[in-house]
Every structure is written in structure tokens, then in C-alpha cells.
Amino acid sequence: MKRKISYLITIGTLIVTLGGCNSSSTPALPGEEYMGESFEIHSAEVKYEPILDSYIFTIEAKADAASVKPVAIGQVNGAPILGYVFVTDLLPTDIGYTDVVGTVALAVTSHPDFDDTPLWDEDNNTLYDDDGVVYHSHWVVLEGSDQATAGLAVVQATSSSKLTPTSPMAMYLDSPGYNIVEKGDKLHVVVSANAINRNREFTTSVLTAYMEVDTTGSSPLLKIERIYDQFSTELNVANSELISAKNWPVASTDSNKNSLTINEASVDYLEELDTLIFSVYTEGNAGTKTVTPLGQVDGAPVLGYVFPTTIEPIDVGFKNITDATIALAVTTHPDFDDTPLWDENNNNNYQDDGVVYHTHWVALVADDYSAAGLSVPSSFNLSDLPPTAPMPMYLDSPNFHAFAQGNLLRIIVPANRVNGVTEFNFDTVTAEMNVDLSGEGPVLRVNKLFDVLSGNLTLPYIVTAKKLTDY
């Protein structure tokens, strides 16, 4: 089915009209070979889901969404790209770009000729540079371009541009690693509320498109060459009234320690969004306590809610380590920032977020020098760590979304980020740790356990299968 598309997009004061019609009097536009029901839009939705504190961007195609992928041409210049695109009225500052004007879009794309998500291993083969063909997410800033058949291109960067740390090339294109869920005719993108400044009021238009890369200029240009289809209804965010102003309460060194006393914990697998939900319920208000700064990194205290698991190290990207327990931790430590890729407090400074609770994978090993008998060891080979690991230690900074509401603390983990493992055992502890820089490499020692759910760290609990309607 082919139909005429007329789409108006505002970029500052510029209005661009895109015509995507074919007729006997006009030549075929690029991307003709990929047209089909997979890119014809039946319905679309943007909905806030409070269970995940996240927006769910959804496109329903007329048949088998994200099933069609481009044919590689063997080079980057002219490389074909297929995409499902949510065009928004968000500001570039909402996605971390402070020095550009344009139209913000969330694109889910496939392109076999190159990989522009070097931080992520979408096909879980332990390689990070061969995943371009797997549908994945990008934020882009669009502007009008007479070089593009459809009149739009991603804004190119200059030597003075202020790109986010997760922008992989010289253009206003970010690779945030969002959870992409393909379910038959539906394609979902799970975006944490923090990722767009917890914005409640943006609107979205939805289209499908064919794009190409042009590397003939001073920097790469990503051009929209054809629009296949556009959903006719502009979308508002459903459930927007449920979005809270913050995902964390204000933490204080004076907070009651009951915030570290565990009443209950669970890990649920949400099959409909292919997501693991780690939850801990505390006696007091969760996430309200932090530690007193030491004023240096060596010896610096770290406070955390920790889920030791039976997940294998390789499933979270750690190589060449045995006899280790993989744990998911949510930590606070005001003396340093170990998430340099992420801006947890949304102030456009990526180096000042250590005190804000944030997520880590850690490998725990037995350690006689730790008061609690456990530590996170050094790694002297950086290739044994994921690209998002911030230091030579078996500690990763994966940027999983986490939040606290009253006595509940929750972490949202896409199943793809644990190699699809959805059955494992776990336990839950609250602990204080300290950085030790006195040896050859950094070590994070567990020196105090405030509470252990099982009482003895036997990891007796199992993952429960649930649906959104079960909460």
C-alpha cells in the first residue's frame, strides 16, 4: 500500500514539508525495495508506566514490526538505514544537547554496514562492534537539509559542539541503549522518565523511514531519503499525571538507618516488556541515607542496596573471572563519580553525580582483608570489562533506571542486558563499602553488612514471572 504523506515539522522558525508520494510521473524514491506492511503504521502510543517509572513508546505495524532489515552494501558511505521514528516537541536540552536548535526524535534503526552503538552488545556475542543490523535506539536532532530527498537530516557537529558522552560520531545522534522489545506487530521502546528530564507534556508524531549515510562532506550526514508512512494522530503521553518530579528523595547522612532495614525483596520477570524488575522494601523510606564524605577517593565510603545473584559473570560482560558472585548494586558515594557517561542529576555535568543513587554490576569475591569477607577486585585487562566499566575493576556502570518511592526501591533491567537470563537465584543486602587504592589496582571492600534478607547469604530466592496487571 502506498499513500501520500504530508508532514510538517518545526525546527526553530523553519517549516519543512515532506512529500512521500509516488506516481507514474515521478521516479521511484530511494528505499523502494523495503516498502511493505512492516513499515505501515496501524497504531501508536506513548504511555508512562509507573511500575517502571518509564515511558513506553509503541508502534504497531500492519505486519511483523522490525522484521525487515536492510541489505548491506559493504561501505558506510551510502549505507542504507531503516527506521521507526518518534518525532517529538522535546527540546534538545531534554536529551542532553545544550548547544543546538532542532527537532528531537527517538529513532529505532537497523543498518548492517556499521555499528554506532559501541557501548552495547545487542546480539550478546561479547562483541560490541557488530550489532548495527539489530534494531536499536537513538536520540537525534533533525534540521532541514536540501541534500536529503525527504528534506531532513541529523544536525552535524563541529569542533566546538558539546555532544553527550554517548554520542558515537560527529553528529547530534546519541546511542542511549534503551530496551527495544519486538512483539509480533508491535515495537516497544522503554525510556526512563529521567532520560528526558521527567517531562510530562511533550507530544509525538510517528513515522517510518528510509535513510542513508553521506560521508562525502567534512563530517557524516544522516539523511532521511524516504518516508514510508506516518501515523495521522499526534500523541500525548498517557498517564502523564502520574509522573513524579524526582525519582529519588533527598538523601542525608542524618537519615534514620531504618532505610537500610530490609522487610522484603523480589525480582520479577515482565515478559511483555522483556524486563527484570528488582525491588526491595525497607522499614523506613528507601534511598534517603547517604554517607559522610571523606574528602578523597582512597578509603571513600560507599553505601548500597545490593542483590547478589547466580547470574554468570559473562552474562553481564565480565570475562576471565571465576568463583565470583555477580551482584546488582544501587550505591551512593559523594567522594567520587564512577558514572562518567551518565548525568544522573540532569545538570549537564557528568562528573558530579556520585552522591545520587545509581546502578552497578559488581563481581564479589572472597577477601580476608574485608571486614565482611567480600570485595570487588581489580581487573588488569580492560578487555575483560564492558565498555561502560569506568575503572580497572570488576564494576560496571550500566545506567539501569532506579528509583525510590516511600519504602520501595526499584531497579529496571532489560533482559537483553543479562544475555536473556530470566531464571536465577538472588538475595538482598544493605552494606557499606570502602575504596582501597593502596595496592596495585583499585578494590572495593565490603566492610559492613547492615541487613541480609536471608540472614546468611544463601541466595534462596527465585525470579517470579509477572504481568503489568499483577502490580
C-alpha positions in Angstrom: 0.0 0.0 0.0 1.3 3.5 -0.9 -0.2 6.7 0.3 0.6 10.3 0.2 2.3 11.7 3.3 2.3 15.3 4.3 4.2 16.0 7.4 5.0 19.4 8.9 8.0 19.7 11.3 9.1 22.8 13.0 12.8 23.4 13.5 13.2 26.8 15.2 11.5 29.1 12.7 11.9 26.7 9.8 8.9 24.7 8.4 9.7 21.8 6.2 7.0 19.9 4.2 7.9 16.3 3.4 6.2 14.7 0.4 6.5 11.0 0.1 4.2 10.2 -2.8 4.9 8.1 -5.8 3.1 8.3 -9.1 3.7 7.4 -12.7 5.1 10.9 -13.3 7.7 10.8 -10.6 10.8 8.5 -10.3 10.9 5.9 -7.5 12.3 7.3 -4.3 15.2 5.5 -2.5 14.3 2.6 -0.4 11.6 1.3 -2.7 12.7 -2.3 -2.2 12.0 -2.3 1.6 8.4 -1.0 1.4 5.8 -3.2 2.9 3.4 -3.8 5.8 6.2 -3.9 8.3 6.5 -0.1 7.8 2.8 0.7 7.5 1.6 2.0 10.9 -1.6 0.6 12.3 -1.5 2.4 15.7 0.9 4.2 18.0 1.1 5.2 21.7 3.3 6.9 24.2 2.5 5.9 27.7 4.0 6.4 31.2 4.2 3.2 33.1 4.6 3.9 36.9 5.7 0.3 37.7 8.8 1.1 35.7 8.9 4.9 36.1 9.4 4.9 32.4 7.7 5.9 29.1 6.7 3.1 26.7 6.9 4.3 23.1 4.9 1.9 20.9 4.4 1.5 17.2 2.0 -1.2 15.9 2.7 -2.1 12.3 0.3 -3.8 9.9 2.6 -6.8 10.0 5.6 -8.0 11.9 7.3 -4.9 13.1 11.1 -4.6 12.8 11.2 -7.8 10.7 12.7 -6.2 7.6 16.4 -5.2 7.7 18.5 -3.5 5.0 20.8 -5.3 2.7 24.5 -4.4 3.4 26.3 -2.5 0.6 29.8 -3.1 2.1 30.7 0.5 3.0 29.5 3.4 5.2 29.0 6.0 2.5 25.5 5.4 1.1 24.8 2.8 3.8 21.0 2.1 4.0 19.2 2.5 7.2 15.6 1.6 8.1 13.9 3.2 11.0 10.8 3.6 13.2 10.8 7.3 14.3 9.0 9.1 17.1 9.3 12.9 16.3 8.7 15.0 19.4 8.4 18.6 20.5 11.0 17.9 23.2 13.9 20.4 23.4 17.5 19.2 22.6 18.3 20.1 26.2 15.9 17.5 27.4 18.2 14.8 25.9 21.5 16.4 26.9 22.3 18.6 23.9 22.7 22.2 25.1 24.2 24.0 22.1 21.9 23.1 19.2 18.4 24.0 17.8 16.4 21.4 16.0 13.6 18.8 16.3 14.2 15.9 18.7 13.3 12.4 17.5 13.7 8.9 19.0 14.6 6.6 16.2 14.8 2.8 16.2 17.1 1.8 13.4 18.8 -1.1 11.6 21.9 -0.8 9.4 24.2 -3.8 8.7 27.1 -1.7 7.3 28.3 -0.1 10.5 27.8 -0.2 14.3 27.0 3.1 16.0 26.3 1.6 19.5 29.9 0.9 20.7 28.8 0.7 24.4 26.2 -2.0 23.8 26.3 -5.7 22.7 22.8 -6.0 21.2 23.3 -9.6 19.9 25.0 -10.8 23.1 28.0 -12.4 21.4 30.6 -10.5 23.6 31.4 -8.2 20.7 30.4 -4.5 20.7 31.1 -3.5 17.1 28.9 -5.9 15.0 25.4 -5.0 16.1 24.3 -2.4 13.6 21.7 -4.7 11.9 19.9 -5.3 15.2 17.2 -2.7 15.7 18.5 -0.3 18.4 17.7 3.2 19.7 19.0 6.7 19.0 18.1 10.2 20.0 18.7 12.5 17.1 18.3 16.3 16.4 16.9 16.9 13.0 17.1 20.0 10.7 16.1 20.9 7.2 18.5 19.8 4.5 18.4 20.2 0.7 20.8 17.3 0.5 18.2 14.8 1.7 15.4 13.7 -0.7 12.8 14.0 2.1 14.2 17.3 3.3 15.6 16.3 6.7 18.9 15.3 8.1 20.6 14.8 11.5 22.4 18.0 12.6 26.1 17.7 12.0 28.6 18.5 14.8 31.5 20.9 14.6 34.8 21.0 16.5 33.1 23.2 19.2 29.9 21.1 19.6 29.0 19.9 23.0 27.9 16.3 22.4 26.9 13.9 25.1 29.5 11.2 26.1 27.3 8.5 24.5 27.3 10.3 21.1 29.3 7.9 18.9 30.2 10.2 16.0 30.3 13.8 14.9 26.6 14.5 14.7 23.8 15.1 17.1 23.0 11.4 17.4 23.0 9.7 20.8 23.1 5.9 21.5 21.4 5.5 24.8 21.0 1.7 24.8 17.2 1.7 25.6 15.3 -1.6 25.8 13.8 -2.5 22.4 11.1 -5.1 22.5 9.7 -6.6 19.4 6.4 -8.5 20.0 4.8 -9.5 16.7 3.3 -6.5 15.0 4.3 -4.2 18.0 7.6 -2.5 18.6 8.2 -1.0 22.1 10.9 1.3 23.3 11.3 1.6 27.1 12.7 5.0 28.1 13.2 6.0 31.7 11.5 9.2 32.9 14.9 10.6 33.8 16.1 10.3 30.3 14.0 13.3 29.2 14.0 15.3 32.4 10.8 13.7 33.6 8.9 15.7 31.0 5.1 15.3 31.3 3.8 17.4 28.4 5.6 16.6 25.2 3.8 15.4 22.1 4.9 12.9 19.5 4.3 12.1 15.8 5.2 8.7 14.4 6.6 7.7 11.1 8.7 5.0 9.3 11.5 6.0 7.1 14.4 5.0 4.9 17.7 6.9 5.5 21.3 6.9 4.1 24.7 8.0 5.4 26.6 10.5 3.4 30.3 10.7 4.3 31.4 12.9 1.4 31.5 16.1 3.5 33.6 17.2 6.4 31.5 15.1 8.8 29.0 12.3 8.3 25.5 13.3 7.4 22.5 11.1 8.1 19.8 11.9 5.6 16.1 11.0 5.5 15.6 9.9 2.0 12.1 8.5 2.1 9.1 8.4 4.5 7.1 5.2 4.1 4.2 6.0 6.4 3.1 8.5 9.1 0.5 7.9 11.8 -2.2 10.5 11.4 -2.8 11.3 15.1 -0.5 13.4 17.3 0.2 11.6 20.5 0.1 12.9 24.1 1.7 11.0 27.0 -0.9 8.7 28.6 -0.8 8.6 32.4 1.4 11.8 32.4 -0.3 12.9 35.6 1.4 10.0 37.5 4.9 11.2 36.7 6.6 12.5 39.9 9.0 15.4 39.9 12.0 13.3 41.0 13.0 9.6 41.1 15.0 9.9 44.4 14.2 11.6 47.7 16.8 13.9 49.2 19.5 11.8 50.8 21.1 12.8 54.1 23.8 11.5 56.4 21.3 12.0 59.3 18.6 9.8 57.8 17.2 7.0 60.0 19.0 3.7 59.5 15.6 2.0 59.1 16.0 3.0 55.5 18.6 0.2 55.3 16.5 -2.4 57.1 15.0 -4.9 54.6 11.5 -6.1 55.0 11.0 -7.8 51.7 12.6 -8.1 48.2 11.7 -9.6 44.9 12.9 -10.0 41.3 10.1 -10.2 38.7 10.3 -11.0 35.0 7.9 -9.0 33.0 7.6 -11.0 29.8 5.5 -8.5 27.9 8.4 -5.9 28.0 11.2 -8.5 28.4 12.3 -6.7 31.6 13.5 -7.7 35.0 12.3 -5.7 38.0 14.4 -5.8 41.1 12.5 -4.5 44.2 13.4 -4.0 47.8 11.0 -2.9 50.5 12.6 -1.3 53.6 11.5 -0.5 57.1 12.0 3.3 56.6 12.0 5.4 53.5 14.4 3.8 50.9 17.2 5.8 49.4 17.1 8.6 52.0 20.5 7.9 53.6 24.0 8.7 52.2 27.5 8.7 53.8 29.7 11.4 55.1 32.3 12.4 52.5 35.9 11.5 53.4 37.4 14.1 51.1 39.4 11.6 49.0 38.9 8.5 46.9 41.2 6.2 48.9 39.1 4.9 51.7 36.0 6.7 50.5 32.7 5.2 51.9 30.1 3.7 49.6 26.6 2.8 50.8 24.5 0.4 48.8 21.4 -1.8 48.3 22.8 -5.0 46.8 21.2 -8.0 45.0 23.8 -10.9 44.9 22.7 -13.4 42.2 23.6 -16.6 40.5 23.9 -14.8 37.1 27.2 -15.8 35.4 29.9 -13.1 35.0 29.9 -13.4 31.2 26.2 -12.7 31.1 26.9 -9.1 32.3 30.0 -8.6 30.2 32.7 -9.7 32.7 35.3 -12.1 31.3 38.1 -14.2 32.8 36.8 -14.2 36.4 35.7 -17.4 38.2 34.4 -18.1 41.7 32.7 -14.7 41.7 29.1 -13.7 42.7 27.5 -11.2 40.3 25.5 -8.6 42.2 23.4 -5.7 41.1 24.0 -2.7 43.4 22.5 0.7 43.8 25.0 3.0 45.5 25.7 6.5 46.8 29.3 7.9 47.4 29.8 11.7 47.5 33.6 11.5 47.2 33.8 10.4 43.5 31.7 9.9 40.4 32.0 6.5 38.7 29.4 7.0 36.1 31.1 9.4 33.7 28.8 8.5 30.8 25.6 9.5 32.6 24.2 12.7 34.1 22.0 11.3 36.9 21.0 14.8 38.3 20.3 16.2 34.8 22.5 19.3 35.3 24.7 18.7 32.2 27.7 17.9 34.4 28.7 14.3 34.1 31.3 14.4 36.9 29.2 15.4 40.0 26.7 12.6 40.4 28.3 10.2 42.9 26.0 11.1 45.7 22.9 10.4 43.6 21.9 6.7 43.9 22.9 4.9 40.7 23.4 1.3 39.5 26.4 -1.0 39.1 27.1 -4.6 38.2 29.9 -5.9 40.5 31.7 -9.2 40.8 32.1 -10.2 44.5 34.9 -12.5 45.6 36.1 -13.8 49.0 38.5 -11.3 50.7 40.1 -11.8 54.1 41.0 -8.1 54.1 37.3 -7.0 54.1 35.5 -6.9 57.4 32.5 -8.7 55.8 34.8 -11.1 53.8 33.9 -9.8 50.3 35.2 -7.3 47.8 35.1 -6.2 44.2 38.6 -7.0 42.7 40.7 -5.1 40.2 40.9 -6.1 36.6 44.3 -5.5 34.9 42.9 -6.3 31.4 40.3 -3.7 30.3 39.1 -6.1 27.6 37.7 -8.3 30.3 35.2 -5.5 31.2 32.3 -3.9 29.3 32.9 -0.6 27.6 30.7 1.1 30.3 33.1 0.0 33.1 34.6 3.2 34.5 37.8 1.9 36.1 40.1 -1.2 36.1 37.8 -3.1 38.5 35.1 -5.7 38.0 32.5 -2.9 38.4 30.3 -1.8 35.5 28.1 1.3 35.3 25.2 0.2 33.1 22.8 3.1 33.7 19.9 0.9 34.6 17.0 3.1 35.7 16.4 3.0 39.5 14.1 4.9 41.8 12.7 5.1 45.3 9.1 5.8 46.4 8.4 5.6 50.2 9.8 2.3 51.4 10.2 0.8 47.9 13.5 0.9 45.9 13.3 -0.5 42.4 15.8 -1.2 39.5 14.7 -1.8 35.9 16.9 -4.2 34.0 16.3 -5.1 30.3 16.6 -8.9 30.0 18.8 -8.4 26.9 21.4 -6.8 29.2 21.8 -10.1 31.1 22.1 -12.2 28.0 18.4 -13.1 28.2 18.8 -14.9 31.5 15.5 -14.7 33.4 15.8 -17.6 35.9 18.3 -17.2 38.7 18.6 -17.1 42.5 19.2 -14.0 44.5 19.5 -12.4 47.9 19.3 -8.8 49.1 21.6 -6.9 51.4 22.4 -3.4 52.5 26.0 -2.7 53.0 28.8 -0.1 53.5 31.9 -0.5 51.3 35.2 1.4 51.1 37.5 2.1 48.2 41.1 0.7 48.7 43.8 2.2 46.4 46.7 1.0 48.5 47.5 -1.9 46.2 48.4 -2.4 42.6 44.8 -1.7 41.5 41.6 -0.4 43.0 39.5 -2.7 45.2 36.1 -2.0 46.7 35.9 -3.8 50.0 32.6 -4.8 51.7 33.2 -3.8 55.4 29.8 -3.7 56.9 26.5 -5.6 56.3 23.5 -3.7 57.8 21.0 -6.3 56.8 20.7 -9.6 54.9 17.3 -10.7 53.7 18.0 -14.4 54.0 20.1 -14.0 57.2 23.1 -15.9 55.8 23.6 -15.0 52.1 22.4 -18.3 50.8 20.6 -16.7 47.8 17.4 -18.7 48.3 15.0 -16.5 46.4 14.0 -17.0 42.7 12.6 -14.8 39.9 8.9 -14.6 39.6 7.1 -14.3 36.3 4.6 -11.4 36.3 2.5 -9.1 34.1 1.9 -5.4 34.4 -1.6 -6.1 35.6 -0.2 -8.1 38.6 1.1 -5.0 40.3 
